[in-house]
Amino acid sequence: KSVLLFFNSSVASSHLVTYAPFTLFPTPVPKAVFLQALAVQTHYNTLVDKISQDTDFLEEALSSTIAVDDFTARLFKLHQQILKEGRSQSIVLGLNRSDYMLDQRDDGSSSLKQIEINTFAASFGGLSSRTPDVHRHVLKVAGRLEESQNILDNNPAAGLARAVAKAWELYGSERAVVMFLVEESQRNIFDQRYIESELWKRNIPTKRKRFDDVCKTGSLDQDKRLFVDGQEVAVVYFRNGYMPQNYISEQTWDARLLMERSLAVKCPDISTHLAGTKKVQQVLTRPGVLEKFFPDQPQVVEQIRATFAGLYTLDMGPEGDKTVTMALEEPDRYVLKPQREGGGNNIYGSEICQVLQGVKGSTERMAYILMDKIHPAPVQNYLLRRDAPLQLNNCLSELGVFGTYVRQGKDMVMNECVGHLLRTKSSEHSDGGVAAGVAVLDNPLLI
């Protein structure tokens, strides 16, 4: 039935299948800010793509970070190597998710503030395509028929697959496959399966491979076409490779380089991967930076900038010193962010003081950025997850918006907003997503 969601859990057993966690009821979200998030997504797509093509900007923005963060430095070195050799493929595929919280103002209204933009393995496009039916069913059973009819249709999986299909089509080989590069043990497998299913509906073959498969059987022919297990790969869709622990050996890095060198369309390519770093996000908030990317579009600049939360550098020098002082004086006002993805990495409250006291006088502090803490209004709800008691919680929600684009050379072939995601967690948790076992899937009920 459509109300069932499944999720591979590696907690108790590598073979256990259970339902994806979700809220019992949908969460009220102001219609105006929801529509604002959807409207700005295509501009964020364009921004990410422009950043990925601006080698000087990336080098300048990341110069301090790569001096102290080994993982970002290794990615940047790979980026430089590809630039030196020359990109093999002119087709660029972006599957992004921009995440927001609604910051409550003193007058009771909410403003949309971006937490981050995910350019690598943005998840839950599959499962969030199924959650509308879950809440429609729950509301009908609860006798709230009118509210059930107000749950929005949402199918990010179809939109994400549409962009992948366009990239596959432009690659131009019907026998070539879309390769999902996945983890050794994939907990969130069914979320990805929905996108695979949408591709198979279009008669586009997909394969799931791991870094180890690429290490052992990956090769390039004289035209730089990528072959893995003897099959030509048209699109590499990275669902693995965004954390240091994903690269367990030099062979893993060699496999990433092989894929980046290849004619296959990469999602994301290494430049787009770097465009999604926290340091780039912080640099974008500086005066005049957005105008560089949208020189004759002040309305676009205004739309994007309206979503920015306060972001502050920790680079060495007076500006970084000021940031350190601010954070140590009022740590509860801020979030300290390292250059890491995947949830559960941010630092809050007294821990900010502990970290900054240890690094405030050294270049190690440049591995972080500081961000204003966003204060959404709590809402009461029940969180349904396996082996957890059913109880009423004060909850906070995070809105994600999925965007896709395909560029061929200088031509933007596709640029779309393809759906949304709402994740909700108990207010007792500061950080962590669904895959981290903290948040659960939700739906917005527009008010």
N, C-alpha and C positions, 0 to 999 in steps of 0.2 A: 504494500500500500504506500501511497505517496507520503503518508505521515511518518514513515520510518526512515531514519537516517543512520548510516553505518560508518564505522570509524575503526581502524585497526589499532588496538591498544597494545603497546609493548610493555606495559607496566607489570602485568601478571604473567603474560605469556606472549611469545612472538606470534602465536597463531590465534589470538583472541580477537573476536569481532564484537563490537558493541555499538550502541547508538551514539551519535555525536551529541554532546551536551547542548542544551538549549533552554531558553526561558519559557516558563509556562505561558506567560502572556506577552504580547508585543509591547514595546516601550514607546510612550508618546514622544514625538519629535516635532518641534516647530516647523511648519511647512516652508516658511521663508528661508530658513538656514539650510534646510535639506535641498531645496531647489538651487540655492546659491552654490552648494557643494557640487551639484551636478553640472551647473553652468560653467564653472571655472575649470572643469577637468580637461577639456580639449586644449585649453591654454597651458595647463601644466604638462600635457603631452608634448606640445610644441617646445616648451621651455626645456624639458629634459633632453629632447632631441637636439636642440640648438647647443646646449651645454656639451653634449657628447661629441659634437663636431668642432668645438672650440678648444684646441689643444693648449693654447697659451693660457686660457682661463683656468682649465683643469690643473695645469702645472702650478700656476700661481696660487690657486685656492688651496691646493693640497700640499704645498711645499713644506709647511710646518708640520703637518700631520705625518707625512712619510718620513720625516726625520726621526720620529719617535715611535711610530706604530708599525711594527714589522709586517703585519698582514697587509695593511693598506700600501706599504712600500713595495711589497712583492707584486701586488696587483698593478701598481703604477709602472713597475719595471716591465711587466708583461705588456701593458698598454704602449709603452715606449718602443718595445721590440716590434710590435705589430705596425706601429707608425713608420718605423725605420724600413721594414720590409715592404710596406704598402698593403693596404686592405685588399683582400681577395674578392670581397663581395660588396656590391653597392646597395644591396637590399638590406634595410634595417627594420627589425620588428621589435616593437615595444609593447609589453603588457604590464601596465603600472597599476598601483593602488595608492591613492592619496588618503591618509588617515587624519581624522579630525576629532576634536572634542568640542562641546558647546560650553563656552566660558560664561558663567552666570554673572550678569552685571548687577549693580546695586539696585536698579529699578525693576529687577525681576526678569528682564529680557535676556536673550542669549546671543553671543557672537561666535561665529565659526572660527576656530583656531586650528591650524594644521599642526599635527604632531610630527609627521614625517611623510616622505613619499617613498614607496617601495618600488624599485625598478628591477628587482631580482626575486623570482619565485613568489610573487604576490599570491597568497593562498586564499582559499574559501570562496572562490568564484563558482566552484561546483556545488558545494553543500548549500551555499546561500541561494542557489537556484531552486532548492527544494523547500526551504523554510517557509515561504509564503503559504503553501498548502498545509503545513503543520499548524500554523497559528489560525488559519481560517477554520480548520477542523476543531481546534480547541475552543475557539470563540463560539462556534455553532453549538458544541456540546454544552458550553456554559450558558447558553441561551442569549448570546450577544450577537444575533444574526446581522444587525446593521453594521456593527463594528467589523465583523468578519468580511463584509463586502468592501471595506475600506483598506484592506491589506493590499499593498501595491504588488503588481506583477513584477517579477525580477528574475532575469535569466543571464547573469554574467557568463556562465559557461558557454552559451551559444555565441555571445559577443567575443569572448576570448578566442574561441575556436574559429570564428569568422576571420579574425586577423591572422591567425596561424595559417588558415587555409589560403588566404590571399598571398602570404609570403611563399607558401609551398607552390602555389600556382605560378607565381612570378619566377621561381627557381627553374621551372620548366621541364621537369622530368617526372612522368607518371609512376615510374617504378621506384622512385626515391621515397624514403620514409620520413616521418616526423619522429625524431628521437627524443623521448623524455629522459633526461639525465637525472636519475633518482638516487636516493640514499640506499645504503646497504639494507637497513631496516626502516621501511617506510610506514610510519604510524598513520599518516593522513592520506592513505592511498585512495580512498573512495572519492575524496574531493577532486583528485586528479582524473579519476576514471570518467567523471561526467564530461570533462573536456575531450578526453579520448573518444568517448562515445559520439560526441558531436562531430568529431573529425571523421569517424568511420561512417556516419550518416552521409558524409560528402564523398565517400569512397576514397578517403585519404588514409593510407596505412600508417599505423603508429607502432613504435617499439619502445619498450622500457629497458634502459641500459644503465649500468653503474660506471663510476670512474674506472673500476677494475676491468670491466669489459673493454673500455676504450684503451686502457693501458695494454691489454693483451692482444686485442684484435684490430685496433684502430690503425688506419693508414690513409695517406693521401696519394692519389695518382698524379700523373704529370700535369694535369689540369687543376690540381689542388682539390679535386672532389674528395669528400670524406667518405670512407667506407668503414663500417663497424660490423663485425661478424659477416663480412662479405656483402653487406647491403649498403647501397648508396644512401647518404643522409642529406635530405634537402633542408631540414630545419632542426637545429639543436635547441630544445626548450629546457633550459636549466632549472630544475627544481632542487638542485643540490650544488653547493660550491660557494655559499655566501658567508661561511664561518671558517675560522682557521682550522678547526678540528675536522673539516671536510677534506683537508689536504693532508693525508696521513703520511705521504712520502714524496720524494722528488719525482717519482713516476706519476703521481697524481697531478703535480704541477705540469709535467711534460704533456699529460693528456689534455689539460686545459689549453696549453699552448697549441697543441695539434689542432684542436677544434677551432681555436681563434684564427689560426693560419688558413683554415680550410675555406672552400667555396660555399659551405653550408651557411644558411642564415642563422645567426646566433640570437637567442632571446634570453638575456641581453647580451650584446657584445661587450667587450671589456670596457670600452669608453662609457657606455650607458651604465654599466655596473658602477663605475667610479662617480658618475653623475648623481647617483642616489645616496652618496655618503653624507653623514651628518655634517661634516665640515663644509661641504658645498652648500647644504641647506642654510648653515649659519652665514656664510659669505653672501648669499643671495639677499639677505635682509639689509645689507649695507646700502647707504644712499647711492643712487645712480647705477647700481648693478643690473637691476631688472631693465632699466631703460636701455642698457647696452644690447640686450637681447630683443627688445621690442621698441626700437628707436622712434617709430612713428605711430605707436599705438598706446597712447596714454590711458585709454579706458581698460585695456588688457592689463597694463601695469597696476592700475588701481584695483582691479578685480583680484589679482593674485596677491598684492600686498595686503589687502584687507583681511586675508586669511593668516597672515604671519603672526605668530607669537613672538615675544621678545627672545632673541637669541644673541649670545655673547661669546666673544673669543676668549680663549685662555692662552693665546700666544704670548711669548716673552715680550715684555715692554709695558709701558704705562697703561695701555688699554686692558691687557690681560691681568695686570696687577689690580686694577680697579674691579674687574670681574671676580677675582679671588676674594677681595675684601667684601664685596656685596654678598657673595655666597656664604662666607664664614659668619657674617653678621646676622643674616636672616636665611638660614638654610631651608626652612619650610616654604619659602617663596619660590624655590627653584627645583629643577631636575638636572642632574649631572649626567651627560650622555657620552659614552665611549663610541668609537667607530665600529659598532657591531650591529648585526641584524638578528632577527629570530625571536625577539622577546626575552624579557627577564634580565636584561643587561643594564638597565638604568639604575641610578643611585639617588636616594632620597634622604631628606631629613638629616639626622645626626651622622649618618654614614657619609654624607657629603663632606662634613667637617673632618672626619677621619681620613678620607682620601686626600682632600686638598691640603690638610696639614702635612701630609707626607710628601706631597709633590709640589707645593706652592713655590718653592725656590728653585725648582729644576725644570728642565725642558720636558720632563715626563707629563707635565700638566697639559701640554699641547695635543696630547692624544684625546682630549675631551673637549666638548663644548658645554655651555650652560644655557638652560632654557627656562623661561618663566613657567611656573607650574600653572596648569589650567584647572579651573574649579567648576566642573559641571554640577548641575543640580541633581541630587540623589533621588531615585525613584524606587519604590518598593516593588519587589517581584520575587518569584520563586525560581531557583536555578536547578534544573534537572540534569544531574550527571550521575554516572554509574557509581554505586557504592557510597553516595553522599546523602546525608539526611535531607528530607524535603522541609525547608523552613523559609519563612519570610525574611528577605534580606534587604538592606539598603544597598542600592545598586547604582553603578556608574556605567555609562555607555560610551562607545567609540564608533564613529561612523567612518566607513571606508567607501571610496568611490573608485570603480574600476575604469581605466582608460586604455585604449588600444590605438596604435598607429603603425602604419607601414610606409616607409619611404624608399623610393628607388632612385638612386642618384640624388638629384636636387628636387625631385617631384614627390610631394606628400600624396600618396595614393589613397590613404585612409587615415582618418583621425576622428575617433569616436569616444563617447562616454557610454559604457555598455552595462552599467548596473551598479549596485551598491551592496554593502555588507554592514550589518550592525552587530557589534559584539558587546556583551554586558558582563560585568563582574561585580562581586561584592565590594563595597567601598572599603573594606578592611585590607584589600590588596592594592598596593601601589602600582605594580607592574606585572605584565605577563598576559599572553594571549590565549587563544583556545588550545592550540597545540601544546602550550606550556602547562595546561591543566588548570588555568585560573579563570579565564573568560569563557563564556558560552555564546552560542549563536542566538540571534534575536532578529526581530523585524521592526522597522519603524512604523508607528501608527501616527500619521500626520495630523497635527492639531493647529 
